[in-house]
Amino acid sequence: MNVYKALTIAGSDSGGGAGIQADLKTFQELGVYGMSALTAVTAQNTLGVQGVYPLDPEAVAQQLDSIGEDLTPDAVKTGMLFSGEIIRTAAEKIRQYGWNNLVVDPVMVAKGGSSLLQREAVQSLIRHLLPLALVTTPNIPEAEIIADMTIASLTDCEEAAKRIAQMGSRHVVVKGGHGSGNGVVTDVMYDGDHFIYMESPRIDTRHTHGTGCTYSAALTAELAKGHSAEEAARTAKAFIRAAIEDGLGIGSGHGPTNHFAYGRRLRAEGSEKR
């Protein structure tokens, strides 16, 4: 039996909608064995982030050594890394163990506006992590910070993707959820030569907590199963669309998405065909 394995290097979300909790749920739904290296503990719920407690970089390194010495992942993703020191630690271990299928989700700000990445850490992300990335998945505000530009159009998304690719990432997906889009969300994927545009209807809901984590986790899971970056991105797009459309409706603020939705849809389609 071939067991695909994926590793998430990220923070914990006590509310369960984002961070390693969202990642592990997504890995499981897509048939991939999930592992985690914790970078920080957050106290948060759908109303916001009440506290952030980063781990010592040595604790992050030890977790990654434990994985690297016994449970080699087929793909790895990074999420909330919080500080430049943790970013450098993660990058060093990724290089040490030769983990190639790396997805960088440059988590910077929570849905409620709380900062999840120290300002000085952005340059560490650019210098140490992006050159190792197979795919980087910024939303528009994150792409603006990394690419050092304002994004107001699809053309701007393309330019930002080019700039980020020049920093070393082999593929870049600028997610369009924060764009205007006239009822359509367009993700712009760039492979260093060509652009790919992935569209979906915009869904009117406040329950979108953890969408970035979930999308990048789905992409990571599909890479772990041997799919190409484009195939993985398309499945991730379908996964997050289902998760938002079939929302759980829990919490008084920005509620989580439904990590069970995509798998249930596939199972339902399979039953109809029999």
HELIX and SHEET records of a PDB file:
HELIX    1   1 GLY A   19  GLU A   29  1                                  11    
HELIX    2   2 PRO A   57  GLY A   68  1                                  12    
HELIX    3   3 GLY A   84  TYR A   97  1                                  14    
HELIX    4   4 ALA A  121  SER A  124  1                                   4    
HELIX    5   5 LEU A  125  LEU A  129  3                                   5    
HELIX    6   6 LEU A  130  LEU A  132  5                                   3    
HELIX    7   7 ILE A  140  ALA A  147  1                                   8    
HELIX    8   8 LEU A  154  GLN A  166  1                                  13    
HELIX    9   9 GLY A  181  GLY A  183  5                                   3    
HELIX   10  10 THR A  211  ALA A  224  1                                  14    
HELIX   11  11 ALA A  229  GLU A  245  1                                  17    
HELIX   12  12 ALA A  261  LYS A  273  1                                  13    
SHEET    1   A 9 GLY A  48  PRO A  54  0                                        
SHEET    2   A 9 TYR A  33  ASN A  45 -1                                        
SHEET    3   A 9 LYS A   5  ASP A  13  1                                        
SHEET    4   A 9 ALA A  75  THR A  78  1                                        
SHEET    5   A 9 LEU A 102  VAL A 104  1                                        
SHEET    6   A 9 VAL A 135  THR A 136  1                                        
SHEET    7   A 9 HIS A 171  VAL A 174  1                                        
SHEET    8   A 9 VAL A 184  TYR A 190 -1                                        
SHEET    9   A 9 PHE A 195  PRO A 201 -1                                        
END                                                                             
